[in-house]
Amino acid sequence: MGTDVTGKSGRDPDGFSGQERAAMRERAAELKKEASRGRGNKAAADELDVLSKIAEMAASDRAVAERVHAIVTGTAPELAPKLWYGQPAYARKGKVLCFFRSGTVDKEPYSSFGFTSEARLDDPSGLWPTSFAVTELTGEAEEKIAALVRRAVG
């Protein structure tokens, strides 16, 4: 691939990679699907979409994503599972608080679990993590995720 005007290899002149464009198309399709669904079964359909997306993941990502899903939904049942940029996410009143990103799908060496600015994680020090690399979930890591989710929904 050539280099665009910004000097970033693999990106089109607008600055987006093919992978980023695919994620945007997937998000647009998600929004269209949300708009076409009735209110009554939307939550169940959204969770089914998340579980289906997790089931499609590579085995290593799937195991972690299944565990993250169980931790988040068990810790904060008020959060609604939904797809966000084609990956599992958990929202309150339609706004995503936390999300899981498959490393395989993102072509990264590890998956990640992160939080949006909707999460209540702000630290008075002025510095706090918003995303974590996840290669496996030890008991300690599971406890940390649960604690962060509790804090995020505050």
ABEGO torsion letter per residue (X at the ends): XBBBAAGBBGBBAAGBBAAAAAAAAAAAAAAAAAAABBAAAAAAAAAAAAAAAAAABBAAAAAAAAAAAAAAAAABAABBBBBBGGBBBBBBGGBBABBBBBAAAAGBABBBBBBBAABBABBAAGBBBABBBBABBBAAAAAAAAAAAAAAAX
